[in-house]
């Protein structure tokens, strides 16, 4: 455990049980959201790779145009 995390736990332990549970719920929700994003990103890699290959093929075949600024 890092020193910062230990300090946070120490401070949280000084709070009421209700406040501790509220903070724990926020942390668990954040961890769950992070896992969902990570899983979503990992599952989209093949699709992104396919799109990148298609874009590169279009570029190499001259079927693209520069963006106008």
Helices and strands as residue ranges (DSSP letters): H 3-12, H 17-43, H 45-60
